[in-house]
Amino acid sequence: MSVENAPVVDVDEAAIPVEKKMYYRFESNDKKEFRVSELAIQQSETLNRLVEAMGYTSEDVENKPAIAIENIDGKTLKLVFQWCEHHKGEAIPVDDGSVPKIVEIPEFDAKLMDIDNGLLFKLIWAADYLNIVQLLNVSCKKVANMAQGKTPAQLRRVYLLPSDEEDEAAKRAAQEAQDPRAREVEEEFEERKRQGGNSFF
Amino acid sequence: MNSIPFLRLPFLVIQDVVSMMCPFELIHLAKVSKRSKRIVKAILDTQFHKKYHVDVYISEDYGTAIKNGKNSWYYMYTSRRIPTNYLLTEQTVLGSTIVFLQNFTLNKLDDFQRICDLCHDLFGDFKGIDINMDNTDNQSIIDFLRTKQESFEDCEVCSISERGDDVKHFLENLEITRNVSISAQISEDININLPENVENSIFIQHSKFIKLEQFLALKSKQISLNSTKFTNQDIRSILMSWMATESHLNLERLRIAFNSTSTEYILQNIPIEDGDEFQMDARLVELRRAPRGPDIRREDGKKARVIL
């Protein structure tokens, strides 16, 4: 798809190339295109390495196809690049080893992440895949905050955690899927038990 | 309720999320299922290795205190009526935050044992015990703790009512290796075996039950005994024993409170040297500077200031 036909999303006014500022074009898996400044890309270790390896000039950026990010959709990628543009030039945080790990969510990030949990889930996956340390920190913090003041029963619902029984059932189902004969043997065993048999064999 | 499929996140992300949770949230997450407990434990064992330690904490309520060196999270069970089943209170003192979570229960001993089991599994051996013995479950608590581990580093034992038998049961069943602090009421006629090999410090508030021979067997660096029934002669024997390197070889500081109308006899015919005032170790809070006074010398040359 050419640049003209692609649904270009200008993530941020500051991201629009002015003068000699370098920018790159990226395309989501649903063919949405984004222009992102070089400085913003530095927040993502994955993308930063990628563009460094490609060695594109400004002309290359215009003439060659946008760089495809195949496992992230446009809605998610828009959030990612909005975050990167807002935080461009900031130092990548280093874990200071404190427990619990201390992370503050800035106001901009809080507003950016004021989204449904389905999209938050995708945003976390994207931040992890693109290795954007601070975006991963704040999005993980948002998930960790969901546990605040919750009882175990409430946590089970918030994090959709299966109970022991559900885990056991899933494990059995997985085993049976591997070995269909196991289910038949179990049913036969149950049937013999019902009939009062002492021994299976 | 707004939910997110936690277990479908990448494991390193789960690790990040868990690393941002406070100990209460870690405990609640571990309580959800065997699988969630395995995840919390795996992360604690790797990322948080030795960064938390847990003390047993018994007051009117029973529970555990999870500490990271600066902050403390008390996970408690109470049988007192509280406004909600879970009550969270937080206070900050000198930059350290102390958070209490009180859970209402009709059987705090059972729930205490369960939370001890869980904390022991998650965080490893308990470090210390802080126990107020003004309750009726002391012996059950001690017997239970003995099933978890026989040795603890520190203890703080207190009571307002007389609890000599419980203190005796405590010291006979649990070994304390570094610091002992006992301010429980103990009658003087009870026979309690004191732990002799406490490495760092021993403090006992009501010490009338302690006999001279027991005292001479102690090997701690710091010993502080209040309201003893030692006599001038006992104190003299203690000093002479130290000078002859017969006892207290590791002693750095000794404080004994005893009744005496005149202490002149204590140093009679004991060789002393006049010593200058000196700065004491800042950790020994009660007395920052030792006043000018008599020094006694041990056979190996070590000197001690005697302050009567």
Contacts between the chains, C-beta under 8 A, distances in Angstrom:
chain1	res1	chain2	res2	distance
A	97	B	51	7.8
A	99	B	19	7.0
A	99	B	48	5.4
A	99	B	51	4.5
A	99	B	52	6.6
A	99	B	68	5.4
A	100	B	19	6.6
A	100	B	20	5.5
A	100	B	21	6.0
A	100	B	22	5.3
A	100	B	23	7.9
A	100	B	68	8.0
A	101	B	16	7.5
A	101	B	19	4.5
A	101	B	20	4.8
A	103	B	20	6.1
A	116	B	2	7.8
A	117	B	2	5.5
A	117	B	3	6.3
A	117	B	4	4.4
A	120	B	4	6.6
A	121	B	4	5.6
A	121	B	5	6.6
A	121	B	8	7.6
A	121	B	9	7.4
A	124	B	9	6.2
A	124	B	13	5.8
A	125	B	9	7.6
A	125	B	10	7.2
A	125	B	13	8.0
A	128	B	10	5.3
A	128	B	12	6.9
A	128	B	13	5.4
A	136	B	13	7.0
A	136	B	16	6.6
A	137	B	16	7.3
A	140	B	13	6.2
A	140	B	16	4.2
A	140	B	17	4.7
A	140	B	20	6.2
A	141	B	20	5.5
A	143	B	4	6.1
A	143	B	6	7.4
A	143	B	9	7.7
A	143	B	17	4.9
A	144	B	17	4.9
A	144	B	18	7.7
A	144	B	20	3.8
A	144	B	21	5.3
A	144	B	25	7.4
A	146	B	2	7.6
A	146	B	4	6.9
A	147	B	21	5.8
A	147	B	25	4.3
A	147	B	28	7.1
A	147	B	29	6.7
A	148	B	25	6.8
A	149	B	86	7.6
A	149	B	88	6.8
A	150	B	25	7.5
A	150	B	28	6.4
A	151	B	28	6.4
A	151	B	86	6.7
A	152	B	28	4.8
A	152	B	29	7.6
A	152	B	31	4.0
A	152	B	32	5.0
A	154	B	1	7.5
A	155	B	25	7.9
A	155	B	28	5.4
A	155	B	29	5.9
A	155	B	32	5.6
A	156	B	32	5.0
A	156	B	33	7.7
A	157	B	1	5.3
A	157	B	3	6.1
A	158	B	1	6.2
A	158	B	2	7.4
A	158	B	3	5.4
A	158	B	4	7.2
A	159	B	3	6.9
A	159	B	4	6.5
A	159	B	5	7.6
A	159	B	6	3.5
A	159	B	7	7.5
A	159	B	29	7.8
A	159	B	32	7.8
A	160	B	3	5.2
A	160	B	4	7.0
A	160	B	5	4.8
A	160	B	6	6.5
A	160	B	7	7.5
A	161	B	6	6.3
A	161	B	7	6.6
A	161	B	32	4.9
A	161	B	33	6.1
A	161	B	35	7.8
A	161	B	36	5.6
A	162	B	7	7.8
A	162	B	33	6.6
A	162	B	35	7.3
A	163	B	32	7.9
A	163	B	33	5.7
A	164	B	33	5.0
A	164	B	34	5.4
A	164	B	35	7.6
A	167	B	33	6.3
A	167	B	34	7.2
A	167	B	35	5.3
